[in-house]
Amino acid sequence: MIFYRFRTTDRLLNGHKELLNQSIYFAHPKQLNDPMEGYREIYWKGDEIVWRNLFRHYLICLERTCVLALLCNDNNGLTPEDIPVHISMDDFPTPQSKKICQDIIDAFFDNEHIELLIKSIITRSTPIRINELTFYLSSVHPLAVEVILQKHEEIKIIPKRASKKFLPDYAIKKLTDGKFVEHIEQLISENDTSEEATNAIFSAQRNLNSQISILSRYNGATEKNRQNAFLIFQDFPEHYALLLENLVYPEWYTACFMSSCENSSVWGHYGDNHKGACLIFESEDESGSDFLSLRGINGWGSNGALYGDIKFKFESVNYEEGFGDIDFFQSLGRLTGSTLNSTWHTLNGKVSNCAVSMQASEEDWRTAYWQNFHRDIVIKSPDWRYENEYRLILCDMMNSHTKPEDRSLNYEFSSLKGIIFGIKTSIEDKIEIMRTIEAKCAEHNRLDFKFYQAYYSPKHKCIKHSELSLLRYSEEKSADE
């Protein structure tokens, strides 16, 4: 099967010299043009064990971020990526630091309103989505910050603060005394559109918090050089909730192809406003599926990275179904078994019900886990249907491809069947591309490479292409080279 890959001439000829190096770059989802790339509809639903562990993990991450901020000055601003969401109590450098954090956890859970809130949360009959989770985290955040600062004062790593007349557990007390969660359940039981109504409530609250954050910065309430304080005191709950997804699935990267090259918008977006080129690849058929063999990191040895051929399947993008649900507490596939148990699925010797499916059949659990992984990264909204996109997916389970240069994989020249020049591709770029291909054809003894010119067809009202039949490399020319 034929697949098309649009590139700017700058990418092909300069920078990574993709044409000369026969390379295909795998982009991080954040580098793609759809803000919903990589979106997962994660929800949180579980028993008291996993919920207590979530708040415990929140405290650990917050305490470590506070310590990190103490080690930095205000000119070295922390970012959300500095929140150590992968940490567990086993990662603390010394027994003393571990005890300090445990004292903070004990002080936090000694608050009666925390206990009441957790007991209310586990009664929720519908899954808790990210807006609701962020709301609960924001409610407990003042208390979490206070118990950390009190402990840091006690061990004298921060100076004594002036006495402040405020109640750090005020927001939690208001929730529990007012039976907020119970009222949410009542709304659910009385309303057929319960989950939609619940999501609207918490979405509005999250939107309000976002506006407050913007206004405080706009009005200068928080100085620019106090970025670290702003992250810890105001933004932490939302960033933490978003970063929890990193515990579910590994990073992934993608190289985008298309099954058609006739859409003018596609040429405009990906073909540098029709000044670029479109590479024509032929896939390898295997059991009815299409693959492309690329050379890249496929293992590690005593001397570092090992390189070899990897077969990547062309995955068709789904524009119909929408995003599926992911159960957070039952999908923590990035964690080792020991971390999963010690940090999330066990507490005081008791095992959470959320561990049952994994323990019953790890093979079945892993099959479902990877099916969901691939399902959500080949989904786009119907707005993008005109792209007719296919993807090669690079799953970075071993963190082998964090550097951009390690995500540039090489294809066999035989896989590249031809190149289509855009309507506005310059003659200089065309000639440089032709010279590069000429050298490749001589090196690989090929005479079948074809060039095409794109043009607008009034009859078909789309972009068509015709072969430039005079642009061929003869046997004599190849032999001379």
N, C-alpha and C positions, 0 to 999 in steps of 0.2 A: 504494500500500500504506500502511496505517496503522501508525505507530510511537508508542510511549508513552514519555514522559520524566517520571520522578518527581522532585519537588522539595519542599523544605520551604517553608512560607509565608514564612519569614524571607528565604530566597534570592529568592523571587519578588517580595516587597514591600519589603524593606529592603536594606541593603548595596548590592549591584550593581543592585538593582531590575530583575531579569531580565525581569519581565513588562512593565514600562513601557518598558524599553529594547529589548525583543524580542531578548534576548541569550541565547546558549548558551555556557557556560563549558567550556573544554577543560582537563581536569585532567592534572597530571603523574602518571605511574604510582605515585609514592610517596604520592600523595594518595588512591589507591584502597584498597579494603579487603582485597584479596588480596595477601599478601606475595610471591606468585610473579608478580605483574604485571611484564611486561617481562623476565622471566627468559629467558636464552638459554643453551643447552647448548654453550658454546664449548670447543673443544679446540685444542691446539697440537701440530703435527706438521710437521717441515720439516728442511732440511739445515743444515749447519754455519753457513752465512752468516746465516740468519735467527735461529738460536739465539745466535750471538755478538752479533748486533745487539740481541736482546732484553736480554741481560745488559748490554750497553753502554747501552741506553736506560734500564735500571734504575739504573745508576750516575749518569747525567745527572739523572734525576728526584730521586734521593736527594741528590745534591750541591746541586741548586738548593733543595731543601727545607731542607737544613742551613743554607744561606745565608739563606733566608727566616726561619728560626728565630733566627738571630743578629740580624736586624733587628727582631725582635719581643721584647717582654719577656714574662715568664711570665703576666702578666695578659691578654695578647693571644694566647689559645691558638689554635694552628693546628688545622685539621680535615682529614680525609682529602681533602676537596674542594680543599684548597690544594696538593695534590701535582700538579705541572704535567705531567700525563701527555701533553699535546699537544706538548710541547717537543721540539726537535731541536737539534743543534749549530749549525744556521744561525740560531737564535734568540738566541744569546748576545750580550749588548750590546756587548762589546769583544773585540778579538783576544786581549787578555791573559786575560780570563775564559775564553775558548774554549780557550786553551793550558793553563790550570790544569786544566780538566776533562779535556782530552786526556791530561795527565800522570797524572791519577787513573786513567783508563781503561787506560793503558799499564801502570801499576803493578799494577792488578787482574789483567790478563791475563798478566802475567809470572809469576804463581803457577802452578806446574805442575799443581796439583790442579784448578784451574779448567779448564785445557785437557783434562785427563782426564775431568772431569765432563761437559763438553760433548760429547766424543767418545762417551761412554756414552749420553747422552740421545738423540743422533741415531740410535742403534741400536734404540730402542724400537719394537716392531712394532705396538703399539696406540696410539691417540691419548693424549696427556697431558691430563688434565682439570685443573680448577682446584685441586683438593686436592693433586694431585701437583706442579703448578707452584708452589703456595705452599710446599710442603715444600722444593723445591730453592732457591727464593728465600730462605727462612729459613735454609737451610744456608750460603749464600754471604754472608748479610747481615753477620755480624760482620766478615768481611774487607772488605766494601764500606765499612762505616762506618770501619774503621781506616785504610784508604788515604786516605779523604777527610779524616779528622781529621789524619793525618800531613801531608798537603799544606797544610791550613789552618794548622797549626803552622808549617810551613816559610815560608809567606808572611805569617805573623804576624797573621792575622785572629782567631786564638784564642790564649790563653796556652799556654805549655808545660805539658803534663800530667805528673803524677807517673808514674814508671815502674811499669808493671803487668806482672806475670808471667802472661800468658795467651797462648795461641796463637789468633789470629783465624781461622786456616784449619783449626782442629781439626775442626769438623764436616764440612768438605769432604774433608779427609784421611781421616776415618773412613769416609766414603761410598766414596771411590775405592779405598782400601786394602782395604776389605772387599768390594769389587765388588758394592755394593748394587744398582745398576741391572741388572747382569748376573744377579743372583739373581731380580730381578723378571721378567726375560725367561725365566728357567728356569721360574718359576711359571706364566708364560703358556703356555709350550710343553707343560707337563705337566698343565694343568688346563683343562677345557672351559669353565668359567665364569671364565676368566682375567681379563677386564676387570672383572667384578663383584668378584672377590677383590682385585684391585689397588686399585680404588676404595675398598673397605672398609679396606684398610691405611692409605691416605693420609687418609681421612676420620677414622679414629681418631686419627691423629697431629695433624690440625688441631684436633680436639676437645680433645685434651690441651693443646695450646698455648693454646687459648681459656680453659681452666680455670686454667692457670698465670697468665695475664694477669688474670683475675678475682681470684684469690687474692692476687696481689701488690698489687693496689689495695685489696682488703678488709683486708689486714694492714697497710696503711700503708707498704709498702715503697717506693711511689712517691707522693709528696705530690701533692695536688690541683693545686698551682700549678706542677707540673712536667709539664704536659700536653704541651708541645712535645717534651721529651726522651722522654716515653713513646711518642709517635707515631714518632719517629725510631728509637729503639733497639729497640722491641719490636713495634709494630703495623704498621710500614711494609710488610713483605712482603705481608701479607694485603690491605691496602688497595690497594696497587699492583696486585696481581693482579686485584682486582675492578674497578679503574678502567680496566684495559686494554680493557674492553668499549666504553668511550667512543670508542675509535679506530675501531670497526667501523661503527656506525650512528649517525645523528644522533638528537638528542632527539626524542621524540614525545609527543603529548598526545592525549587522547581525550574525547569526549562520549558518554555511554552512553544507549542507548535500549533498549526491549524490544518484543517482538512480542505480548506479552500483559500484561494488568494484573489478573489474577485471583488471583495468589498472595499470601496473607496475609503471608508472611515478607518478600516484596518490599516490600509496603506498610509493614511494620514497620521494615525496614532503611533504605529510601530515601525513604519517604513520611512520615518523622518520626513513627513509631509511629502511623500512620493519621491524623495531624493535618495532613498536608501535602496536596498536590494532584498530579494526574497530567495533564500536558499531552498533547494528542492532535495529532500532526503527520501530514500527508499528504505522501508523497514524490513526486518527479518520476520518471517512468519513462523510461529511455533505454537502448535496445538490451537490454531484459530485466533491467536493473539499476535499483536504487532510489537516488536522489540527493536531497540537500537543498542548496539554494543559500544560502550565507552570505556576508556582506560582511566582509572583513578585509584585513589586509596581504597584498598579492599581488605586491609588488615594491618596488624602491628607486630613487629618482631623486636629482637634485642637491639637492633641498630636503628630502630625508628619505623616510619611508615613503610608499608609494603604496597606495591602497585601491581595492578592486573586488570583484566577485562571484566566488566560488569554489564550484565544485560538489564536494560531498563525497559519496562513495559510502557507503551503509550496508553495513558489513562484518559478516557473521554470525559470531558467536563459535563456535569449534570446541571441543566438549567431549569429543572422541573420541581424537584422534591423539596427543596429547602433544607435547613440545617436540622440534624437529628439531636436528640438529647444525650448528654453524657453525665452519668452518675459519678460525681467527684470521689466520694468515699470508696467506691468500688472500682475505680479506674486509675489508681495510683501506680501505673506501670513503670514509671521511671525510677522508682525507689528500689533499693535492695530489700530482700526479705527481712533482714534484721532492722533496717530503718522503718520499714512499713509497720512492723509489729511494735517496735518500741515507741514510735512517734505518733502512730495513727490508730492502729487496730487493737491495741491492748492497753489496759489501765489497771494498775493494782492487781495484776494477775488474772484479770477477766478479759475475755476476747469479745470484740464487737460482733454483732450480727452481720455487719458489712463485710466481714471476712469469710462468710460462709460459702459464697459462690466460688471464690478462689480456692478455698481449701477442699471443696467438693470435687472439683476437676480443674486442675491448673491448665490442662491442654485446652479444654472448652473455653475457659476464661480468656486465655491468650488469643484464641481464634476470634472470639467476639471483640476483643480489645483492638486487634489490628484491623478488623473489618471496619470498626468505627473510625479508626485513625484515617484510613484511606477514604472513607465515605465523605468526611467533612472537608477534606482538602481538595476535592474535585467538584465542589458545589459552588455555583455562582448564581446570582439572581437572573431572571429572564432578560433584564436590561442588556446583558452581555451576550445574548444568544447569537448575535450576528458574527461573533468571532469564530464560531465552530472550533473551539479550542480543544487541544489534546495536551497532556502534560507528561513529562518524565519527572518522577519524584525521587529525591535524594533524602533518605531518612538518616539523620545523624545520631544514631543511638550511642556511638562511642565518642561524640564530640570531636570527630576527626576533620570536620569541614567548617569550623568557625571562621577561619581565615578565608577571605574571598579568593585568594590564589589557589586554595585547595578545592574550590568549587568550580574550577575551570577544567572540565574533563575533555578528553580527546577522542575523536571519532576516526574510523578508518576512512580514507579518502574515497574508497569504493562506494561508501554510503551516500556521498554527495553526488547527485545525478545532474544537477544543473543550477543555474542562477538566473533569476529574472531581474532585469534592471527596471527601476521605477520610472515613471513618466518624466520626472525632473532630475534623474540621476545625471550628474555632470559627465561630460566626455572624459575629463581627467580621471575621475573615479572609475569609470568603466574601463579605461585603458589599464589602470593600476590593478584592478581586479583581474582583468584578462591576463596580464603578465604573471600574476601570482598563480593563477590556474594553469597557465602554460608550463611553468616550472613543475607544478604538481603532476601534471599529465605526463611530462617527460620522465619524472622520477618513478612514476607508477605504471609506465607503459600503457597509458590510456588514450584512446582516440574517440571515445564516445561521449565526452562531456559536451553539454549543450548550453548555449546562452539564449535568453529570450528577452524581448522588449515588451513592457506593459503598455497598454493603451486603453483609452476609454471607448467602449463599444456603444454607439447610439442605439443599435438594434437591441442589444441585451440590457442596456442601461446599467452596466457594471464595468469593472476593470477586467479586461482580457489580456492575453499575452500571446505573442507569435514568436516562432523560432527565428533566430538570426542565423540562418543556414550558412552564410558565408564565413561566420566566425567559428571555424573548425581548425583543429590541429592535425595536420597531415602526418602520415607515417614518416615521410622524409624529414619533416621539420623535427619530429620527436627524435629521430635517429641522430640528426645533427647535434641536438642538445646533449 
